[in-house]
Amino acid sequence: MGISDLSITIEKSFSHLREREIESILSLGNGYIGTRNSLEEFYPDCNPASFIGNMYVQGPDDEFNFLVKIPDWTRIKIYVDDELLNLRTQEVIENSRSVNFAEGIAVREWKNKDKHGRITNIKILKYISLANKNGMGKLLVIKPENYTGNIRVTTGIDCGVAEFGYLLNMNSESRNFALVHMKTKYSDRELKIFQKSTFEAKDVHIYYIENSYNGSYENFEWRAELGKCYAIESLCSLNGHPMDSFDKNFDQHKAKWAERWQESRILIKGNVYDQRLVNFATYHLVNSGEFSGNSCSIPARNLSGESYMGHVFWDTEMYLLPFFILTKPEIARALLMYRYNTLNGARQNAINEGYKGASYAWESTDTGLEAAPSVAILPNGEVIPILSGKHEIHISPDIAYTVWKYWEATGDEDFLVNYGAEMIFETARYCESYITKEDDGLYHINKVIGPDEYHELVDDNAYTNYLVRNNFDVAIKTKEKLNIKDEETERWKEITDKIYSGLNPKTGLYEQFKGYYNLEYIDLNEYEPRTVPMDVILGREKTSKTQVVKQADVLMFMFLFGGRFSKEDVAINYDFYEKRCGHGSSLSPSIHCIIAARTGKIQDAYRYFLKNAQIDIGNEFGNAAGGVHIASAGGAWMSVVMGFAGLYYAEDGFWFDPHLPEEWESIEFSIVWKGERKDIYIDRESIIAT
């Protein structure tokens, strides 16, 4: 694998062991459509898949709720004198795939030698439009290098990869374009995928359509001459016939992508490899957001894989919204509108749990109802309960936090008044009904799960309590802005003043939850090097009885509310918890990077920066095949902007406290503040905002 400044290339050979990982890394998307970058001709080792952001399905007994795979629009098969070109059975002279970060385009270069010695040069270009929500395109260029012969190309929409248990193919006859018409089995949502191709040569050729239950294909046959290039341009679209020319659609996509890239890009001077890592992260952030929001959000693995069934977690608000709030606030607003549009589902969750207000789903889909599974089956067959859906309640105050941070950066009064306030109030009401006042006169939150999921059903998780307190705080501020004075506000003020914090004022240390200090200390260095999480090494039950932390928990809220804590207090908590963190979640390294950078521990910060930024490229967790860890991409952006550049912001402005790694001479990026774009330049001597 190679990464140039503006692209990533998988070189030369076909590796069936890495194929599914590669499909994720090179995936395409625009926030509404996402496609794994699978080999177009398909092999058993491949896992081609495309997804639509809000197309979830459920089984007849509501036991499943997942993002359904739709038919594959990338399929291409090439025949030379009726012999199918095949990577596995023929000689591969070259087979490289790349994605251009700055253009949002995937390119494959394939030079194939068949059993008769015929060498065919093939180039395939694919994109999902950033200018047209429903648009995709592919370009095939074929050149016979050492022969003249008959070539047949089959290009179209393959239904074989779709979820046939949930998508029914209502095959539509067509004469001059490919068309698949499907609907979900239990919810009757319809989907049409069109493809219209053009043979860009004056040579005589045969064109015909093949329709079947398995798909719809355009076929081109012609007599190919030695050394001559032949191109087939294909425009694809959802729920509407492709319009205009391939060139026009392609140019519109490139122009829009160039605009978004310029708005989003970070420039690092002094270390080319780090620049490439950040470009990789930025590419996936751009392809995740353009048409997301309102009726859909960004799943934990983006629209690039099936892990977590396409469900939406707190990752979106905590790891992705900072990027969108500060680079493209319109997208941030749309993503928050998804939460507003699923508020009724959150209200129903609260009712189902026996509480008031709105309880946002730990795993959310299109309805907002809780979609987390209740059990999981381990590799050894053991069935274990999954408690996150009922007890990881911090998701609701997480959303309230992000609503407020969006308002601070944008000043979007319309959103706050008409949408955000309702979310803030309803999550506060949920928190109020969950919290209890005990004999010590303080308010406590019991039987919860914090970000550290190694410890379940704990009392007074410090992160949860801090976010709940903030939920009440911003609810009070919002009511003041709206001139609302009532008993509810007075109750919230009392809770804000008297909620248990876990802080020891003498040491400055927050106890992660009640009783945490009584657990067994484990020296994690004794288990290095390791390739699996600590809960796998120790076992779930043993891990829960130790101080081993899955991911940033106390450090997470110290990052979110960085301006409230002194560097000394943050450093005290970092020194304590960093050596106890096993980083069993991909969400963990970026937060440790930011905290380390903010406290001047630059070597630690840089080590965590690399650990986070290489999660997919290096397959650090061994599960990149399930899709890109999109929160890690957001974490890479935050590591640079909020860690090394030291960006903080609040309602009254933004400021910087930079700590650049030794390897970097300077960094440049832009942010949007109150509707105005600011270009930022930081080196060891200066901070310039223009």
C-alpha positions in Angstrom: 0.0 0.0 0.0 1.3 3.5 -0.8 0.0 6.9 0.1 1.0 9.9 -1.9 0.1 13.4 -0.7 -3.3 13.4 -2.4 -4.1 9.8 -2.9 -3.9 6.3 -1.5 -2.9 3.4 -3.8 -3.2 -0.3 -3.3 -0.5 -1.6 -5.6 0.1 -4.5 -8.0 -1.4 -7.7 -6.8 -4.7 -9.2 -5.7 -4.7 -10.2 -2.0 -7.7 -12.2 -1.1 -6.8 -11.9 2.6 -6.9 -8.1 2.5 -9.6 -7.5 -0.1 -12.4 -6.6 2.3 -10.2 -4.3 4.3 -9.1 -2.6 1.0 -12.7 -2.2 -0.1 -13.4 -0.2 3.1 -10.3 2.0 2.9 -11.0 3.0 -0.7 -14.7 3.4 -0.2 -16.7 6.2 -1.9 -19.6 8.3 -0.7 -21.5 11.6 -0.5 -23.3 11.2 2.9 -26.4 9.7 1.2 -24.9 7.0 -0.9 -21.9 4.9 0.1 -20.1 2.2 -1.8 -17.3 -0.2 -0.9 -14.6 -0.1 -3.5 -14.8 -3.7 -4.6 -13.3 -5.2 -7.7 -15.9 -4.6 -10.5 -15.9 -8.1 -11.9 -16.5 -9.7 -8.5 -14.8 -12.6 -6.8 -15.8 -14.8 -3.8 -13.3 -13.0 -1.6 -15.0 -9.6 -2.3 -17.8 -8.0 -0.3 -19.3 -5.5 -2.6 -21.9 -3.3 -0.9 -23.7 0.0 -1.4 -25.9 1.7 1.1 -28.4 4.5 1.3 -28.2 6.6 4.5 -31.7 6.2 5.7 -32.8 2.8 4.2 -33.1 0.6 7.3 -35.2 -2.6 7.3 -36.7 -4.7 10.0 -37.8 -8.3 10.1 -41.4 -9.5 10.6 -40.9 -9.8 14.3 -38.8 -6.6 14.7 -35.8 -8.6 15.7 -33.5 -6.9 13.2 -33.1 -3.3 12.3 -30.1 -2.6 10.0 -29.0 -0.6 7.0 -29.8 -2.7 4.0 -27.4 -3.4 1.2 -28.7 -2.2 -2.1 -27.9 -3.5 -5.6 -24.3 -3.0 -6.8 -24.0 -0.3 -9.5 -20.3 -0.8 -10.0 -20.4 -4.2 -11.8 -18.3 -4.6 -15.0 -17.3 -7.8 -16.8 -14.9 -7.9 -19.8 -14.7 -10.7 -22.3 -12.0 -11.1 -25.0 -13.2 -13.5 -27.7 -15.7 -14.8 -25.1 -13.0 -15.4 -22.4 -13.8 -13.6 -19.2 -10.8 -11.5 -17.9 -10.1 -12.8 -14.4 -7.5 -11.9 -11.8 -7.5 -15.3 -10.1 -7.1 -17.6 -13.2 -5.0 -15.4 -15.5 -1.7 -13.5 -15.2 -1.9 -10.1 -13.6 0.8 -7.8 -14.9 -0.6 -4.9 -12.9 -3.7 -4.3 -10.7 -3.5 -1.1 -8.7 -6.4 0.8 -7.1 -6.3 4.3 -5.8 -8.5 7.1 -4.5 -7.7 10.7 -5.1 -8.4 12.6 -1.9 -8.7 16.0 -3.6 -11.2 14.9 -6.2 -13.2 12.1 -4.6 -12.4 9.7 -7.5 -11.4 6.0 -7.5 -9.2 4.8 -10.2 -8.2 1.2 -11.1 -5.3 0.3 -13.5 -5.4 -3.3 -14.6 -3.1 -5.0 -17.1 -4.2 -8.6 -17.7 -2.6 -11.4 -19.8 -4.9 -14.3 -20.6 -4.0 -17.9 -21.4 -3.6 -17.0 -25.1 -1.1 -14.3 -24.3 -3.4 -11.4 -25.1 -2.6 -8.4 -23.0 -5.4 -6.0 -22.2 -5.0 -2.6 -20.6 -8.0 -1.6 -18.5 -8.7 1.6 -16.6 -11.8 2.1 -14.5 -12.8 5.4 -12.9 -15.7 5.6 -10.4 -17.2 8.4 -8.3 -20.3 9.2 -6.2 -21.3 12.7 -6.9 -20.9 15.5 -4.4 -23.0 17.7 -6.6 -25.9 15.4 -7.1 -27.3 13.5 -4.1 -28.5 10.6 -6.3 -25.7 10.5 -8.8 -22.9 8.0 -9.5 -20.6 7.5 -12.5 -18.1 5.1 -13.9 -15.8 5.2 -16.9 -14.2 2.2 -18.5 -11.3 2.5 -20.9 -10.0 -0.6 -22.7 -6.9 -1.0 -24.9 -5.8 -4.2 -26.6 -2.0 -4.1 -26.3 -0.9 -6.9 -28.6 -4.0 -8.2 -30.4 -7.0 -7.5 -32.5 -10.2 -9.3 -31.3 -13.8 -9.3 -30.3 -14.5 -7.6 -26.9 -17.7 -7.7 -25.0 -18.4 -5.6 -21.9 -21.3 -6.2 -19.5 -21.9 -3.3 -17.3 -24.9 -2.7 -15.0 -26.6 -3.2 -11.7 -26.2 -6.4 -9.9 -28.9 -7.6 -7.5 -27.0 -10.6 -6.3 -25.3 -8.7 -3.4 -28.5 -7.1 -2.1 -30.3 -8.3 1.0 -32.8 -10.5 -0.8 -34.6 -11.3 2.4 -35.6 -7.7 2.7 -35.4 -6.3 -0.8 -37.7 -7.6 -3.5 -36.7 -7.1 -7.1 -39.7 -5.8 -9.0 -37.8 -6.2 -12.3 -38.7 -3.6 -14.9 -38.2 -4.2 -18.6 -36.2 -1.5 -20.3 -34.8 -1.2 -23.8 -32.1 1.5 -23.8 -30.9 1.7 -20.2 -30.4 -0.6 -17.2 -33.0 -0.3 -14.5 -33.6 -2.2 -11.2 -36.8 -1.5 -9.3 -36.9 -2.9 -5.8 -38.8 -2.4 -2.5 -38.3 -3.4 1.1 -40.2 -6.5 2.0 -41.8 -5.3 5.2 -41.9 -1.5 5.0 -42.7 -1.1 1.2 -40.0 1.5 0.6 -39.2 1.7 -3.1 -35.9 2.1 -4.8 -35.0 2.5 -8.4 -31.5 2.4 -9.8 -30.9 3.6 -13.4 -27.8 3.3 -15.6 -27.3 4.7 -19.0 -24.0 4.1 -20.9 -22.4 5.6 -24.0 -19.9 3.9 -26.2 -17.3 6.6 -26.9 -16.1 5.4 -30.3 -17.2 5.5 -33.9 -16.6 1.8 -34.4 -19.6 -0.4 -35.2 -20.8 -2.1 -32.1 -23.8 -4.1 -30.8 -25.8 -2.9 -27.9 -28.5 -4.7 -25.9 -30.0 -5.0 -22.5 -30.2 -8.1 -20.3 -32.8 -8.1 -17.5 -33.3 -10.8 -14.9 -34.1 -11.3 -11.3 -30.4 -11.0 -10.6 -30.0 -7.6 -12.2 -30.1 -5.3 -15.2 -27.1 -5.0 -17.6 -26.0 -3.1 -20.7 -23.9 -5.0 -23.1 -21.5 -3.7 -25.7 -19.8 -5.9 -28.4 -17.3 -4.7 -31.0 -14.2 -5.7 -33.0 -11.3 -4.1 -31.1 -8.2 -3.0 -33.0 -4.6 -3.4 -31.8 -3.4 -0.4 -29.7 -6.7 1.5 -29.9 -8.5 2.8 -26.8 -12.2 2.4 -26.3 -14.3 4.1 -23.6 -17.7 3.4 -22.1 -19.1 6.1 -19.9 -21.9 5.2 -17.5 -24.1 7.5 -15.5 -26.1 5.9 -12.6 -28.7 7.5 -10.4 -31.3 6.6 -7.7 -35.0 7.2 -8.3 -34.6 9.1 -11.5 -33.2 8.7 -15.0 -29.6 10.1 -15.4 -29.6 13.5 -17.1 -27.0 15.5 -19.0 -23.7 14.1 -20.2 -21.1 12.1 -18.3 -18.6 15.0 -18.7 -21.0 17.6 -17.3 -21.9 15.4 -14.3 -18.2 14.5 -13.7 -17.1 18.2 -13.9 -19.8 19.2 -11.5 -18.7 16.6 -9.0 -15.1 17.6 -9.3 -15.9 21.3 -8.8 -18.0 20.6 -5.7 -15.4 18.3 -4.3 -12.6 20.8 -4.9 -14.6 23.4 -3.0 -15.2 21.1 0.0 -11.6 20.0 0.0 -10.4 23.6 0.1 -12.7 24.3 3.0 -11.7 21.2 5.0 -8.0 20.6 4.2 -5.3 20.8 6.8 -1.8 21.7 5.6 1.2 20.3 7.7 4.7 21.5 6.8 7.6 19.4 7.9 6.2 15.8 7.8 4.9 14.4 4.5 3.6 11.1 6.0 1.5 12.9 8.7 0.1 15.1 5.9 -1.0 12.0 4.1 -2.6 10.6 7.2 -4.6 13.7 7.7 -5.6 13.9 4.1 -6.9 10.3 4.3 -9.0 11.3 7.3 -10.3 14.5 5.7 -11.3 12.5 2.5 -13.5 10.2 4.5 -15.0 13.1 6.5 -15.9 14.9 3.3 -17.5 11.9 1.7 -19.5 11.2 4.9 -21.4 14.4 5.3 -22.5 16.3 2.2 -26.0 14.8 1.9 -26.3 13.3 5.4 -28.6 14.8 8.0 -32.3 15.5 8.4 -33.6 12.0 7.7 -30.3 10.2 8.2 -27.0 10.5 10.1 -23.5 9.1 9.8 -23.2 5.5 11.0 -20.2 4.4 13.1 -18.6 2.9 10.0 -19.9 5.5 7.7 -21.6 4.0 4.6 -18.6 1.8 4.0 -19.4 -1.5 5.7 -21.8 -3.6 7.7 -20.3 -3.4 11.2 -22.8 -2.2 13.8 -25.6 -2.8 11.2 -25.3 0.8 10.1 -26.4 2.2 13.4 -25.8 5.7 14.6 -24.0 6.2 17.9 -22.6 9.1 20.0 -19.6 9.0 17.7 -21.5 11.4 15.4 -21.9 14.2 17.9 -18.7 13.8 19.8 -16.2 13.0 17.1 -17.7 14.2 13.8 -19.8 17.3 14.6 -16.7 19.3 15.7 -15.4 19.0 12.2 -18.7 20.0 10.5 -19.5 22.7 13.0 -16.2 24.5 12.3 -15.8 23.7 8.5 -19.3 23.3 7.1 -22.0 24.4 9.7 -24.8 23.7 7.3 -24.0 20.0 7.4 -23.7 20.2 11.2 -27.2 21.7 11.4 -28.6 18.9 9.1 -27.0 16.2 11.3 -28.6 17.8 14.4 -31.9 18.0 12.6 -31.7 14.2 12.3 -31.7 14.1 16.1 -34.6 16.6 16.1 -36.5 14.5 13.6 -36.1 11.4 15.8 -37.1 13.2 19.0 -40.4 11.4 19.1 -38.6 8.1 19.0 -36.4 9.3 21.9 -39.6 10.3 23.8 -40.9 6.8 23.3 -37.7 5.3 24.5 -38.1 7.3 27.7 -41.7 6.0 28.1 -40.5 2.5 27.5 -37.9 2.9 30.3 -40.4 4.5 32.7 -38.9 8.0 32.5 -39.9 11.4 31.3 -38.5 13.5 28.5 -36.5 12.1 25.7 -34.0 9.2 25.9 -32.0 9.1 22.7 -31.1 5.7 21.4 -27.7 4.4 22.1 -28.0 2.8 18.7 -30.2 4.8 16.4 -31.7 4.2 13.0 -34.4 6.1 11.0 -37.0 6.1 13.8 -34.9 7.1 16.8 -36.2 4.0 18.7 -33.6 2.0 20.5 -32.0 -0.4 18.1 -29.2 -1.9 20.3 -29.4 -5.7 20.5 -30.2 -7.1 23.9 -27.7 -10.0 23.7 -24.5 -11.0 21.9 -23.0 -14.4 21.2 -19.3 -14.7 21.8 -17.1 -16.9 19.6 -17.2 -19.6 22.2 -21.0 -19.7 22.0 -21.6 -17.9 25.3 -24.6 -15.6 25.3 -24.1 -12.3 27.1 -26.5 -9.4 27.8 -25.9 -6.1 26.0 -26.7 -3.4 28.5 -25.7 -0.3 26.6 -29.2 0.4 25.1 -30.7 0.9 28.6 -27.8 2.2 30.6 -25.4 4.2 28.5 -27.6 7.2 29.1 -24.9 9.8 28.4 -25.9 9.8 24.7 -28.8 12.2 25.6 -26.7 14.9 27.4 -24.1 14.3 24.7 -26.6 15.5 22.1 -27.6 18.5 24.3 -23.9 19.4 24.6 -23.5 19.4 20.8 -26.6 21.4 20.2 -25.1 24.1 22.4 -21.7 24.0 20.9 -23.2 24.3 17.5 -25.0 27.5 18.6 -21.9 28.9 20.3 -19.9 28.6 17.0 -22.7 29.7 14.6 -25.0 32.0 16.6 -27.9 30.2 14.7 -30.8 31.5 16.8 -33.4 30.0 14.4 -32.1 26.5 15.1 -31.7 27.0 18.8 -35.2 28.5 19.3 -37.2 26.3 17.0 -35.4 23.0 17.3 -32.4 22.9 19.7 -34.2 24.2 22.7 -36.8 21.4 22.6 -34.0 18.8 22.4 -32.1 20.4 25.3 -35.3 20.6 27.5 -36.5 17.1 26.7 -33.1 15.5 27.5 -32.9 17.5 30.7 -36.3 16.2 31.7 -35.1 12.7 31.0 -32.0 13.2 33.2 -34.1 14.7 36.0 -36.3 11.7 36.1 -33.3 9.3 36.1 -31.4 11.1 38.8 -32.0 10.6 42.6 -31.4 12.8 45.6 -29.8 10.7 48.5 -29.3 11.2 52.2 -26.1 13.1 51.7 -28.1 15.9 50.1 -26.5 15.3 46.7 -27.9 14.1 43.4 -26.6 10.8 42.2 -26.9 8.8 38.9 -26.8 5.1 39.5 -26.5 1.9 37.4 -25.1 3.5 34.3 -22.4 2.8 31.8 -19.9 5.5 30.9 -17.6 5.6 27.8 -15.6 3.0 29.6 -17.7 0.0 28.8 -15.5 -2.5 30.7 -17.4 -1.4 33.8 -21.1 -1.7 33.6 -23.9 -0.6 36.0 -21.7 1.7 38.0 -22.8 4.5 40.2 -21.9 8.1 39.6 -19.8 7.7 36.5 -17.9 11.0 36.4 -18.4 11.5 32.6 -22.1 10.9 32.8 -22.6 13.1 35.8 -20.6 15.9 34.2 -22.5 15.8 30.9 -25.8 15.6 32.8 -24.9 18.7 34.8 -24.0 20.5 31.6 -27.4 19.4 30.1 -29.2 21.2 33.0 -26.8 24.2 32.7 -27.5 24.8 29.0 -31.2 24.1 29.5 -31.2 26.9 32.1 -29.3 29.2 29.8 -31.7 28.4 27.0 -34.7 29.2 29.1 -33.2 32.5 30.1 -32.7 33.3 26.4 -36.3 32.5 25.8 -37.5 34.4 28.9 -39.0 31.3 30.5 -39.2 31.2 34.3 -40.8 28.2 35.9 -40.5 25.7 38.7 -38.7 23.3 36.4 -35.8 25.8 36.0 -35.4 26.2 39.7 -35.2 22.4 40.2 -32.6 22.2 37.5 -30.6 24.9 39.2 -30.6 22.9 42.4 -29.4 19.7 40.6 -26.7 21.6 38.8 -25.4 22.9 42.2 -25.6 19.6 44.0 -24.9 16.8 41.6 -22.1 14.4 42.7 -18.9 15.0 40.8 -16.4 12.5 42.1 -13.7 15.2 42.4 -11.2 15.1 45.3 -10.5 18.8 45.8 -7.2 18.0 47.6 -5.7 16.0 44.8 -7.6 17.4 41.8 -8.4 13.8 40.7 -11.8 12.7 39.5 -12.8 9.1 40.5 -14.2 7.6 37.4 -17.1 6.1 39.4 -17.8 5.2 43.0 -15.6 2.4 44.1 -13.2 2.6 41.2 -10.2 3.2 43.5 -10.9 -0.1 45.3 -10.5 -2.2 42.1 -7.3 -4.1 41.3 -4.5 -2.1 39.6 -3.1 -3.8 36.5 0.3 -2.8 35.0 -0.6 -2.7 31.3 3.1 -2.6 30.4 3.3 -6.3 31.4 1.0 -7.2 28.6 2.9 -5.4 25.9 3.2 -6.0 23.0 -0.3 -7.2 22.5 -2.6 -7.4 19.5 -6.0 -7.9 21.3 -7.9 -5.8 23.8 -7.4 -6.4 27.5 -10.9 -7.7 28.0 -10.0 -10.6 25.7 -6.8 -11.3 27.5 -8.3 -11.1 31.0 -11.9 -12.0 30.3 -14.9 -9.7 30.7 -15.5 -10.6 34.3 -11.9 -10.2 35.4 -11.5 -7.0 33.6 -14.6 -5.5 35.3 -12.9 -6.0 38.6 -9.7 -4.1 37.6 -8.9 -0.5 37.0 -8.3 -1.2 33.3 -10.3 1.4 31.3 -11.5 0.7 27.8 -11.3 4.3 26.6 -11.1 7.9 27.7 -13.8 8.6 30.3 -12.7 11.2 32.8 -10.3 12.5 30.1 -13.2 12.7 27.7 -15.1 15.3 29.6 -11.9 17.2 30.4 -11.4 17.5 26.6 -15.0 18.6 26.0 -14.9 21.3 28.6 -11.2 22.1 28.3 -11.5 25.7 29.0 -12.9 25.0 32.5 -9.8 23.1 33.8 -6.3 24.2 34.6 -3.5 22.5 32.8 -2.3 21.2 36.2 -5.6 19.5 37.0 -5.8 18.0 33.5 -2.3 16.7 33.8 -3.0 15.1 37.1 -5.9 13.2 35.7 -4.0 12.3 32.5 -1.1 10.9 34.5 -3.4 8.8 36.5 -5.7 7.4 33.8 -3.4 7.2 30.8 -1.5 4.3 32.3 -4.8 2.5 33.2 -6.3 2.8 29.7 -6.2 -0.3 27.5 -7.5 1.5 24.4 -10.0 -1.2 23.6 -12.0 1.3 21.5 -10.9 3.1 18.4 -12.4 6.2 20.0 -9.7 6.4 22.6 -6.3 7.4 21.0 -7.5 10.7 19.6 -8.7 12.0 23.0 -5.5 11.0 24.6 -3.6 12.8 21.9 -5.6 16.0 22.5 -5.2 15.9 26.3 -1.5 15.1 26.0 -1.0 17.9 23.6 -2.9 20.4 25.7 -0.8 19.5 28.8 2.5 19.8 26.9 3.2 16.0 26.7 4.1 16.3 23.0 5.8 12.9 22.6 2.7 11.1 24.1 0.4 13.2 21.9 2.3 12.4 18.7 2.4 8.7 19.5 -1.4 8.8 20.1 -1.9 10.9 16.9 -0.2 8.1 14.9 -2.1 5.4 16.7 -5.4 7.0 15.8 -4.6 8.1 12.3 -3.4 4.7 11.3 -6.4 2.8 12.6 -7.8 2.0 9.2 -4.7 2.4 7.0 -2.7 0.1 9.3 -5.8 -2.0 10.2 -4.7 -1.4 13.9 -7.8 -3.1 15.3 -7.9 -5.9 12.7 -11.5 -5.0 11.7 -11.2 -2.5 8.9 -13.1 -5.0 6.7 -16.3 -3.9 8.5 -16.0 -0.4 7.3 -14.0 2.8 7.9 -13.8 4.0 11.5 -15.3 7.4 10.7 -15.0 8.6 14.3 -11.2 8.1 14.0 -11.2 10.3 11.0 -12.9 12.9 13.0 -10.5 12.2 15.8 -7.5 12.9 13.5 -9.0 16.3 12.6 -9.6 17.1 16.2 -6.1 15.9 17.2 -4.5 18.5 14.9 -7.0 21.4 15.3 -8.0 21.0 19.0 -4.8 19.2 20.2 -1.7 20.4 18.5 -3.2 23.8 17.3 -4.9 24.0 20.7 -8.2 25.4 19.5 -10.8 26.2 22.2 -14.1 28.0 21.7 -17.1 29.3 23.6 -19.9 31.7 22.9 -17.7 34.8 23.1 -14.9 33.7 20.8 -12.2 31.2 20.0 -8.5 31.1 21.0 -5.4 28.9 20.6 -2.8 27.4 22.8 -0.6 25.5 20.3 1.9 22.7 21.0 3.3 21.5 17.7 5.2 18.2 17.5 8.9 18.3 16.8 8.3 16.9 13.3 6.0 19.8 12.2 7.1 23.3 11.2 3.7 24.8 10.8 0.0 23.9 10.3 -2.7 25.7 8.3 -6.5 25.2 8.2 -9.7 27.2 8.1 -12.7 27.4 10.4 -16.0 29.1 10.1 -16.9 31.3 13.1 -20.3 33.0 13.2 -20.7 32.6 9.5 -17.3 34.0 8.5 -14.4 31.8 7.3 -11.1 32.3 9.1 -7.8 31.1 7.7 -5.5 30.0 10.5 -1.7 29.7 10.3 0.4 28.5 13.3 4.1 27.9 13.7 6.4 27.9 16.6 6.6 31.7 16.6 3.2 33.0 15.6 -0.6 32.4 15.4 -2.2 34.3 12.5 -6.0 34.3 11.9 -7.3 36.2 8.8 
